[in-house]
Every structure is written in structure tokens, then in C-alpha cells.
Amino acid sequence: MSTHRIRTSHGVMSILPLLMASMAPVLTNLSYGFSLGGDTAPSLTLIIVFFWVSRRPTLLPPILVLLIGLWHDILIGAPVGLTSLLLLGVRAAIVEQNFIVFSQSFLLGWIGFAALCAGVTLAEWVLVSWLQSELLSLSPFVVQALLSIILYPVVAGICGWLDYIVFGIRKG
């Protein structure tokens, strides 16, 4: 398939961010044969939503982010609606505060992701502790955030490559 053919079909390919974000909880739920102290895994969904909203916010409008969050919660077994709330907050922070600048530089994107990931981690810990009526250990939340921050360059690299292949415009 020629690059021209891929680029001319980008209308159909505009569902790529949705497909990637929908597959993220499935990949997160797979067992990789090693343990980091329980069921702690990086938040691929957060990474993918952050990347695509930073690059192409119109491809992940709030309704799709809501549905992605619900799908994530159902597959992972989290309280339904929790991830939607957090992802919508991330989307709002990026779009409403004009953080699209994250897409201009890989380093800025990574720093921006790390900052938002820390905020999401803290919010998730507070909300889950509140929902369970007990103060949970912060450790698994921090491990998940650190794994997500460490894995961001790999996932963002794959997303950036696909962005370039499908849409043909290099950003960042």
C-alpha cells in the first residue's frame, strides 16, 4: 500500500486513536509473566488518550473519552465511571488550557504527561480510597504512575509513527 493511498484514506483512519485507546485496557489486562508487586501495570489508556488529545483533540471528543473510560473500567474491574472522570479531566486540562504545545516537542510532551499523570494518580487514589471508605496504600498508584511515565516514550513513539504514516504531518 502506497503512502499516498494511506494518506488519502485518512478520513476512515481517523478512528485510529479510538481503536488504540480501546485496545489499551485489553493489553493492560494481559499477563506478561512477571510481577511488580500485584496487579500493577502502566496505564496504557492514559498514555494513548494523552498523546492523541495533545496531537489531534478533535479525533477524541469528550463523548469518545467517556466511552473509552467506561470500557477501561469494565475490562479492568475498576469502579465504573472512575476512569472516564479522570480521562475527561485530562482532556479538559489539555484542550482548555491550550496544552497542545506538548505536541511540539517530545520532551515537553513527556514532561506534560508526567505532570498530568501525577495529578491523575493522586486524584485516583483519593477517589478509590473514598469509594472504599478506607485510606488505601499510595504505593500501587505511584508504581502505576512511574511505569506509565517510563513507558510513555515507547507508546508515544508508536503513536507518533502511526500519526505520521496515516496523517502524513510530522508534529513534535
C-alpha positions as CSV (number, residue, x, y, z in Angstrom):
1,M,0.0,0.0,0.0
2,S,1.5,3.3,-1.0
3,T,1.9,6.2,1.4
4,H,-0.4,8.3,-0.9
5,R,-3.2,5.7,-0.5
6,I,-2.9,5.7,3.2
7,R,-3.0,9.5,3.4
8,T,-6.0,9.8,1.1
9,S,-7.9,7.4,3.3
10,H,-7.2,9.3,6.5
11,G,-11.0,10.1,6.9
12,V,-11.5,6.4,7.7
13,M,-8.2,6.2,9.6
14,S,-9.3,9.0,11.9
15,I,-10.7,6.2,14.1
16,L,-7.1,5.1,14.8
17,P,-6.9,6.9,18.2
18,L,-10.2,5.4,19.3
19,L,-9.1,1.9,18.2
20,M,-5.8,2.3,20.1
21,A,-7.4,3.6,23.2
22,S,-10.0,0.8,23.1
23,M,-7.3,-1.8,22.8
24,A,-5.2,-0.3,25.7
25,P,-7.2,-1.9,28.6
26,V,-7.1,-5.3,26.8
27,L,-3.3,-5.0,26.6
28,T,-3.1,-3.8,30.2
29,N,-5.0,-6.8,31.4
30,L,-2.7,-9.3,29.8
31,S,-0.3,-11.3,31.9
32,Y,3.3,-10.7,30.9
33,G,4.8,-13.4,33.1
34,F,6.4,-11.0,35.7
35,S,5.1,-9.3,38.7
36,L,5.8,-5.8,40.1
37,G,4.0,-6.4,43.3
38,G,0.5,-7.3,42.5
39,D,-1.6,-6.3,39.5
40,T,0.2,-3.1,39.0
41,A,0.5,-2.2,35.3
42,P,1.1,1.0,33.4
43,S,-1.9,3.0,32.3
44,L,-1.8,2.5,28.5
45,T,-5.2,4.1,28.2
46,L,-4.0,7.3,29.9
47,I,-0.9,7.4,27.7
48,I,-2.8,6.9,24.5
49,V,-5.5,9.4,25.4
50,F,-2.9,12.0,26.4
51,F,-1.0,11.5,23.2
52,W,-3.9,11.8,20.8
53,V,-5.7,14.6,22.6
54,S,-2.4,16.5,22.6
55,R,-1.9,15.9,18.9
56,R,-5.4,15.7,17.4
57,P,-8.1,16.6,20.0
58,T,-10.9,16.5,17.5
59,L,-10.4,12.8,17.0
60,L,-11.1,12.1,20.7
61,P,-14.1,14.3,21.6
62,P,-15.4,14.1,25.2
63,I,-18.1,11.5,24.4
64,L,-15.4,9.1,23.0
65,V,-13.2,9.8,26.0
66,L,-16.2,9.0,28.3
67,L,-16.8,5.7,26.4
68,I,-13.1,4.8,26.4
69,G,-13.1,5.3,30.2
70,L,-16.2,3.2,30.7
71,W,-14.7,0.4,28.5
72,H,-11.5,0.6,30.5
73,D,-13.3,0.3,33.9
74,I,-15.4,-2.7,32.7
75,L,-12.4,-4.6,31.4
76,I,-10.0,-3.8,34.3
77,G,-12.6,-4.1,37.0
78,A,-12.3,-0.6,38.3
79,P,-15.3,1.4,39.7
80,V,-17.4,2.2,36.5
81,G,-17.0,5.8,35.6
82,L,-13.8,6.4,37.5
83,T,-11.5,6.3,34.5
84,S,-14.0,8.3,32.5
85,L,-13.9,11.1,35.0
86,L,-10.1,11.1,35.2
87,L,-9.7,10.9,31.4
88,L,-12.2,13.7,30.8
89,G,-10.2,15.8,33.3
90,V,-7.0,15.1,31.4
91,R,-8.7,16.0,28.1
92,A,-10.1,19.2,29.6
93,A,-6.6,20.2,31.0
94,I,-5.0,19.7,27.6
95,V,-7.7,21.3,25.4
96,E,-9.0,24.1,27.7
97,Q,-5.6,25.2,28.8
98,N,-4.1,25.1,25.3
99,F,-1.6,22.4,26.3
100,I,-1.4,21.4,22.6
101,V,2.2,22.8,22.9
102,F,3.0,19.3,24.3
103,S,2.8,18.0,20.7
104,Q,5.5,20.4,19.5
105,S,8.4,18.7,21.4
106,F,8.8,15.2,22.6
107,L,10.4,16.3,25.9
108,L,7.6,18.8,26.6
109,G,5.1,16.0,25.9
110,W,6.9,13.7,28.3
111,I,7.1,16.3,31.0
112,G,3.5,17.3,30.5
113,F,2.4,13.7,30.6
114,A,4.4,13.1,33.8
115,A,2.8,16.2,35.5
116,L,-0.8,15.1,34.4
117,C,-0.1,11.5,35.3
118,A,1.0,12.6,38.9
119,G,-2.3,14.6,39.2
120,V,-4.4,11.7,37.9
121,T,-2.6,9.3,40.2
122,L,-3.4,11.5,43.2
123,A,-7.0,12.0,42.2
124,E,-7.5,8.3,41.5
125,W,-6.0,7.4,44.9
126,V,-8.3,9.9,46.7
127,L,-11.4,8.7,44.8
128,V,-10.8,5.0,45.2
129,S,-10.0,5.5,48.9
130,W,-13.2,7.4,49.3
131,L,-15.2,4.8,47.3
132,Q,-13.8,2.0,49.5
133,S,-14.2,4.0,52.7
134,E,-10.7,3.5,53.8
135,L,-7.3,5.1,53.2
136,L,-5.6,2.8,50.7
137,S,-1.8,2.5,50.3
138,L,-0.5,5.0,47.8
139,S,2.3,2.6,46.7
140,P,0.5,0.7,43.9
141,F,-0.8,4.0,42.5
142,V,2.7,5.5,42.5
143,V,4.1,2.4,40.9
144,Q,1.5,2.5,38.1
145,A,2.3,6.2,37.5
146,L,6.0,5.6,37.4
147,L,5.5,2.6,35.0
148,S,3.3,4.8,32.8
149,I,5.8,7.7,32.8
150,I,8.7,5.3,31.9
151,L,6.6,3.6,29.2
152,Y,5.4,6.9,27.7
153,P,8.3,7.3,25.2
154,V,7.7,3.8,23.7
155,V,3.9,4.2,23.4
156,A,4.2,7.8,22.2
157,G,6.8,6.7,19.6
158,I,4.4,4.1,18.2
159,C,1.5,6.6,18.2
160,G,3.7,9.3,16.6
161,W,4.9,6.9,13.9
162,L,1.2,5.9,13.2
163,D,0.2,9.6,13.2
164,Y,2.9,10.3,10.6
165,I,2.0,7.2,8.4
166,V,-1.7,7.9,8.5
167,F,-1.9,11.7,8.5
168,G,1.4,12.5,7.0
169,I,2.2,15.6,9.0
170,R,5.0,15.3,11.5
171,K,4.5,17.1,14.8
172,G,7.0,17.0,17.6
